[in-house]
């Protein structure tokens, strides 16, 4: 049975990733929940399920590095912007690919939302892949993104971060396969 599990695990590494989840952490290293990413014909759908946020609107952006070193998450780098566009979903000259819609945390600190990242993909090696140069990260900011101001929408400090890496996606898939392979 162990051999069968190893065979199944080996197969996971060559499969395309069509969905994954990333755990989001605040600057203290506490988990705030997850954001599930899934490949759609028009891009990536982000399903947000977080708690522990301040009530109100918060900006959400994909950043160019798969790093989440707190407390300020500067290691995540700048917004994911392979086409060298201007910032902001309202910008008439086009937005960064990493610019996503704002989310709203209710008075209890919970935020649930579905966001779309048009033109983004989880396909390794493809144009606009979130696995670009080893991966990317997703950042939540303390305030809403105004959709126009350069370079980051006047959205305040980075308050939460989650890594988007192929290794992270495969690690979670391997756990699932190992559980399914047990008698």
C-alpha positions, 0 to 999 in steps of 0.5 A: 500500500505504501508503494501505491501511495508513492506512485500516486505522489510521484504523479502529482508533481507532473500534473497541472495545478488548477486550484490551490489554497493559500493560508493568510497570516497577519504581521504577528504570524497568526492565521487569518484564514485562506484564499482559494485560487481556481483556474477559470476560462477568464482568469483566476477566481479568488475565494476569500474566507478571512477573519480577524481583520479591522472592519471596513474595506481592504485592498487586495493585490498579487505581489511579485515575490513568494515571500511573506516576511513580517511584520511589514511584508516588504519581501513580497516586493511590488505588485505583479505587473509583467506588462508594465502598466499603471496601478489601479482598476480604474486607470484608463491605461490599464491596471497591474495584473496584480490589482484585484478588487477590494474586500469588505470586513464586517463588524465581526472582522470576517471577510468573504468574497469572490474576486477575479484576476483576469488574464492570470493563470496557475499554468506553470510556464504560461504567460501571466502565471502566478508561479512566475519566477518561483511564485508570487504572494497575495497581500491584504492592505489596511485600507481600500485601494482607491483604484487610481493612485500610484503606485499602490492605490493609497491603501496603507500598510500591508497587514496580511500575506500568503504565498502562492507557490507551486511547492505550496500547492503540491504539498497540499495535494500530496497530503490529500493523496496520502490520506486517500491512499490509506486503507 
